[in-house]
Amino acid sequence: MGPYRIGIDFGGTKIEIAALGQDGRELVRRRITNPGNYSGAIRAMCDLIAGVDQEHGGQGSVGIGIPGSISPDTNVIKNANATWLNNQPLHKDMTEALGRDVRVENDANCFALSEAIDGAGQGYKTVFGVIIGTGMGAGIVTDHQLIIGAHHIAGEWGHVPLPWPRLEEFPMPKCFCGNEGCMERFLSGSALAQDWKGPGHRSAGGIVEAAEGGDITAIGALDRYMERMARACALAINFLDPDVIVLGGGVSNIKEIYERVPPMMRRYAITPNCNTPIVKNVHGDSSGVRGAAWLWNTP
């Protein structure tokens, strides 16, 4: 491994690169617009990496975080919301283009790894890192090792049904995955926006201020959200029992979650004294690119 680690956060609209020293210190960071097509994106990433290597006079290890995952049986990308990435052999193509091995991982897994190594989950054994934005994903890290699972879908928390459902939550909303009642359809930022403002709305920005100003619909939407988040966290505790739950994405900026959810989840967690901390991320939008770099933390 080189004297520095390169991480790439491959987003739908942008590609970000960062280089970390062995101590985790950020040496460089750049961001470009994603070309929006596969061959252009490969070239753009290779150019960014070459620029960093030239600047630092070496060859850094390369990790890439993507909005999907590599299918273990076919080695191509699946479940990417940038749909032109699906069915592409990104690992093979980037390894060939660079002439050295790269590691490719789901962006929620990169988030969890970043926060586990030197973020809000530092010092905890098992970290459950959750990104809640327009969608909802999660990653599981134990002793700084990602748990990816046999199908590379470990931590797909958003596509578990909302637990302990209420009568008024039926009929369960349909999800793009083909199922009904997925937690993503209740707990993503866009789901919160729709509960507040109605169908078609995508952003829940300003909901806390609206609730504080007496907006009844905002208050109701937040109350429902907190109770559902408590059920969701209790579900994670009952099956995984992590040492900490770290939240990321736009919804993680709602401070009320950290005050209201922990006491509420105790009703559902099957232990007399549930005190799992729910904490906000440290690295924010940087976690994806940092986690990609940390993919080379261990063999």
C-alpha positions as CSV (number, residue, x, y, z in Angstrom):
1,M,0.0,0.0,0.0
2,G,1.2,3.5,-0.8
3,P,1.9,6.3,1.6
4,Y,-1.6,7.6,1.3
5,R,-5.1,6.3,0.6
6,I,-7.3,7.6,-2.2
7,G,-11.1,7.6,-1.8
8,I,-13.7,8.3,-4.5
9,D,-17.3,9.1,-3.7
10,F,-19.2,8.3,-6.9
11,G,-22.5,10.2,-6.7
12,G,-25.3,10.6,-9.3
13,T,-24.3,14.2,-10.1
14,K,-20.7,14.5,-8.8
15,I,-17.5,12.6,-8.4
16,E,-15.4,13.5,-5.3
17,I,-11.9,12.4,-4.6
18,A,-9.8,12.7,-1.4
19,A,-6.5,11.5,-0.3
20,L,-5.8,10.6,3.3
21,G,-2.5,10.2,5.0
22,Q,-1.8,7.1,7.1
23,D,-3.0,9.0,10.1
24,G,-6.3,9.9,8.5
25,R,-5.4,13.5,7.8
26,E,-6.9,14.8,4.6
27,L,-4.2,15.7,2.1
28,V,-6.3,16.7,-0.9
29,R,-9.9,16.9,-1.9
30,R,-11.5,17.7,-5.3
31,R,-15.0,17.5,-6.8
32,I,-16.1,17.4,-10.4
33,T,-19.4,17.0,-12.2
34,N,-20.2,13.4,-13.0
35,P,-20.1,13.0,-16.8
36,G,-23.3,10.9,-16.6
37,N,-22.1,8.0,-18.8
38,Y,-20.0,5.0,-18.0
39,S,-17.0,5.4,-20.2
40,G,-16.8,9.1,-19.3
41,A,-16.9,8.3,-15.6
42,I,-14.1,5.8,-15.8
43,R,-11.9,8.3,-17.6
44,A,-12.8,11.1,-15.2
45,M,-11.9,8.9,-12.1
46,C,-8.6,7.8,-13.7
47,D,-7.7,11.5,-14.4
48,L,-8.5,12.5,-10.8
49,I,-6.4,9.6,-9.4
50,A,-3.5,10.4,-11.8
51,G,-3.6,14.0,-10.6
52,V,-3.4,13.0,-7.0
53,D,-0.6,10.5,-7.6
54,Q,1.4,13.1,-9.6
55,E,1.0,15.7,-6.9
56,H,2.2,13.3,-4.2
57,G,4.8,11.4,-6.2
58,G,3.5,7.9,-5.5
59,Q,0.7,5.5,-6.0
60,G,-2.1,5.5,-3.4
61,S,-4.4,2.7,-2.7
62,V,-7.8,3.4,-4.4
63,G,-11.3,2.8,-2.9
64,I,-14.6,3.8,-4.6
65,G,-17.9,4.3,-2.9
66,I,-21.0,3.8,-5.2
67,P,-24.7,4.1,-4.9
68,G,-25.2,0.4,-5.4
69,S,-23.2,-2.7,-4.8
70,I,-21.2,-5.4,-6.6
71,S,-23.1,-8.6,-7.1
72,P,-20.9,-11.4,-5.8
73,D,-22.0,-13.9,-8.4
74,T,-21.6,-11.8,-11.5
75,N,-19.2,-9.1,-10.3
76,V,-21.3,-6.3,-11.9
77,I,-23.1,-3.5,-10.2
78,K,-26.7,-3.9,-9.0
79,N,-29.2,-1.7,-7.1
80,A,-27.6,1.6,-8.3
81,N,-30.0,4.6,-8.5
82,A,-27.7,6.0,-11.2
83,T,-29.2,3.3,-13.4
84,W,-26.5,3.5,-16.2
85,L,-24.1,2.0,-13.6
86,N,-26.1,-1.2,-13.2
87,N,-24.7,-4.4,-14.9
88,Q,-21.3,-2.7,-15.4
89,P,-18.1,-4.4,-14.3
90,L,-16.7,-1.3,-12.6
91,H,-14.2,-3.2,-10.4
92,K,-12.7,-5.0,-13.4
93,D,-12.7,-1.9,-15.6
94,M,-11.1,0.4,-13.1
95,T,-8.5,-2.2,-12.1
96,E,-7.5,-2.6,-15.8
97,A,-7.6,1.2,-16.5
98,L,-5.4,2.0,-13.5
99,G,-3.1,-1.1,-13.7
100,R,-3.6,-1.7,-10.0
101,D,-6.3,-3.2,-7.8
102,V,-9.2,-1.0,-6.5
103,R,-11.9,-1.7,-3.9
104,V,-15.5,-0.8,-4.7
105,E,-18.1,-0.6,-2.0
106,N,-21.7,0.6,-1.3
107,D,-21.8,4.3,-0.2
108,A,-23.7,3.5,3.0
109,N,-21.1,1.0,3.9
110,C,-18.4,3.6,3.2
111,F,-20.3,6.0,5.5
112,A,-20.5,3.4,8.3
113,L,-16.8,2.5,7.9
114,S,-15.7,6.2,8.0
115,E,-17.7,6.9,11.2
116,A,-16.5,3.7,12.8
117,I,-12.8,4.4,12.2
118,D,-12.5,8.0,13.2
119,G,-16.0,9.5,13.5
120,A,-19.0,9.3,15.8
121,G,-18.6,5.5,16.2
122,Q,-14.9,5.6,17.1
123,G,-14.2,3.4,20.1
124,Y,-17.3,1.2,19.7
125,K,-17.0,-2.4,18.6
126,T,-20.1,-2.8,16.4
127,V,-21.4,0.3,14.6
128,F,-24.6,0.5,12.7
129,G,-24.3,3.5,10.3
130,V,-27.4,4.8,8.7
131,I,-27.9,7.3,5.8
132,I,-31.3,8.9,5.7
133,G,-31.8,11.2,2.7
134,T,-34.0,10.9,-0.4
135,G,-33.5,7.1,0.3
136,M,-32.4,5.1,3.2
137,G,-29.4,2.7,3.6
138,A,-27.1,1.4,6.3
139,G,-23.8,-0.4,6.9
140,I,-22.6,-2.6,9.6
141,V,-19.0,-2.5,10.9
142,T,-17.5,-4.7,13.6
143,D,-13.9,-4.1,14.8
144,H,-13.3,-1.8,11.8
145,Q,-14.4,-4.6,9.4
146,L,-17.4,-4.2,7.1
147,I,-20.0,-6.9,7.2
148,I,-21.3,-7.2,3.6
149,G,-23.1,-10.5,3.7
150,A,-23.5,-13.4,1.2
151,H,-25.4,-11.3,-1.4
152,H,-23.6,-8.0,-0.6
153,I,-26.8,-6.5,0.9
154,A,-26.1,-6.6,4.6
155,G,-27.5,-3.4,6.2
156,E,-30.3,-2.8,3.6
157,W,-32.3,-1.4,6.4
158,G,-34.6,0.7,4.2
159,H,-36.0,-2.4,2.6
160,V,-37.2,-4.1,5.8
161,P,-40.9,-3.5,6.5
162,L,-41.8,-0.9,9.2
163,P,-42.1,-3.0,12.4
164,W,-45.1,-3.1,14.7
165,P,-47.4,-1.3,12.2
166,R,-50.4,0.7,13.2
167,L,-53.8,0.3,11.7
168,E,-53.7,3.8,10.3
169,E,-50.5,3.0,8.5
170,F,-52.4,0.7,6.1
171,P,-52.6,0.3,3.2
172,M,-48.8,0.1,3.2
173,P,-47.2,2.3,0.6
174,K,-45.6,0.7,-2.4
175,C,-41.8,0.9,-2.7
176,F,-39.7,1.0,-5.9
177,C,-38.2,-2.3,-5.0
178,G,-41.6,-4.0,-5.7
179,N,-42.6,-4.6,-2.1
180,E,-44.9,-2.7,0.2
181,G,-44.3,-1.1,3.6
182,C,-40.5,-0.7,3.4
183,M,-39.1,1.5,6.1
184,E,-37.7,3.8,3.4
185,R,-41.2,4.7,2.4
186,F,-41.8,5.9,6.0
187,L,-38.5,7.2,7.2
188,S,-36.6,8.7,4.3
189,G,-36.4,12.5,4.0
190,S,-38.8,12.4,1.0
191,A,-41.3,10.3,3.0
192,L,-41.2,12.9,5.8
193,A,-41.7,15.7,3.3
194,Q,-44.7,13.9,1.8
195,D,-46.2,13.3,5.3
196,W,-45.9,17.0,6.0
197,K,-46.7,18.6,2.6
198,G,-48.4,15.9,0.6
199,P,-47.5,13.7,-2.5
200,G,-44.8,14.9,-4.8
201,H,-42.7,16.8,-2.2
202,R,-39.1,15.7,-1.8
203,S,-37.5,18.0,0.8
204,A,-38.3,18.2,4.5
205,G,-36.1,21.2,5.0
206,G,-37.7,23.7,7.4
207,I,-40.0,21.2,9.0
208,V,-38.6,21.8,12.5
209,E,-39.0,25.6,12.2
210,A,-42.5,25.1,10.9
211,A,-43.3,22.9,13.9
212,E,-41.8,25.4,16.3
213,G,-44.0,28.1,14.7
214,G,-47.1,26.1,15.4
215,D,-47.7,24.4,12.0
216,I,-50.0,21.5,13.0
217,T,-49.2,19.4,10.0
218,A,-45.5,19.7,10.7
219,I,-45.9,18.8,14.3
220,G,-48.0,15.7,13.4
221,A,-45.5,14.6,10.8
222,L,-42.6,14.9,13.2
223,D,-44.4,13.1,16.0
224,R,-45.2,10.2,13.6
225,Y,-41.6,10.2,12.4
226,M,-40.1,10.0,15.9
227,E,-42.3,7.1,16.9
228,R,-41.6,5.2,13.7
229,M,-37.8,5.9,14.0
230,A,-38.0,4.5,17.5
231,R,-39.6,1.3,16.2
232,A,-36.9,1.1,13.4
233,C,-34.0,1.5,15.9
234,A,-35.5,-1.1,18.2
235,L,-35.7,-3.5,15.3
236,A,-32.0,-3.0,14.6
237,I,-31.2,-3.4,18.3
238,N,-33.3,-6.6,18.5
239,F,-31.5,-8.3,15.6
240,L,-28.0,-6.8,15.6
241,D,-27.6,-5.2,19.1
242,P,-25.0,-2.7,17.9
243,D,-22.9,-0.7,20.4
244,V,-24.0,2.6,18.7
245,I,-26.3,3.8,15.9
246,V,-24.8,6.7,13.8
247,L,-27.1,8.7,11.7
248,G,-26.2,10.5,8.4
249,G,-27.9,12.2,5.5
250,G,-30.2,15.2,5.6
251,V,-32.5,13.9,8.2
252,S,-29.7,13.5,10.7
253,N,-29.7,17.3,11.1
254,I,-33.1,17.1,13.0
255,K,-31.8,17.4,16.5
256,E,-35.1,16.2,18.1
257,I,-34.3,12.6,16.9
258,Y,-31.4,12.3,19.4
259,E,-33.6,13.5,22.3
260,R,-36.9,11.9,21.6
261,V,-36.2,8.6,20.0
262,P,-34.0,6.8,22.6
263,P,-36.7,6.9,25.4
264,M,-39.4,5.8,22.9
265,M,-37.5,2.8,21.5
266,R,-37.3,1.2,24.9
267,R,-40.9,0.0,24.6
268,Y,-39.9,-2.1,21.6
269,A,-36.4,-3.3,22.4
270,I,-36.5,-6.7,24.1
271,T,-34.2,-5.9,27.0
272,P,-35.2,-4.3,30.3
273,N,-32.7,-1.4,30.0
274,C,-32.1,-0.3,26.4
275,N,-29.4,2.4,26.4
276,T,-28.0,2.1,22.8
277,P,-26.7,5.6,21.9
278,I,-28.1,7.2,18.8
279,V,-25.6,9.9,17.6
280,K,-25.1,12.2,14.7
281,N,-22.2,11.7,12.3
282,V,-18.9,13.6,12.7
283,H,-17.8,13.7,9.1
284,G,-21.1,14.6,7.4
285,D,-20.9,14.7,3.6
286,S,-17.2,13.8,3.8
287,S,-17.9,10.3,5.2
288,G,-18.5,8.7,1.8
289,V,-15.2,9.7,0.4
290,R,-13.3,9.1,3.6
291,G,-14.9,5.6,4.0
292,A,-13.9,4.8,0.4
293,A,-10.3,5.6,1.3
294,W,-10.5,3.5,4.5
295,L,-11.5,0.4,2.4
296,W,-7.8,-0.3,2.4
297,N,-7.6,0.0,6.2
298,T,-7.0,-3.8,6.6
299,P,-6.2,-6.6,4.2
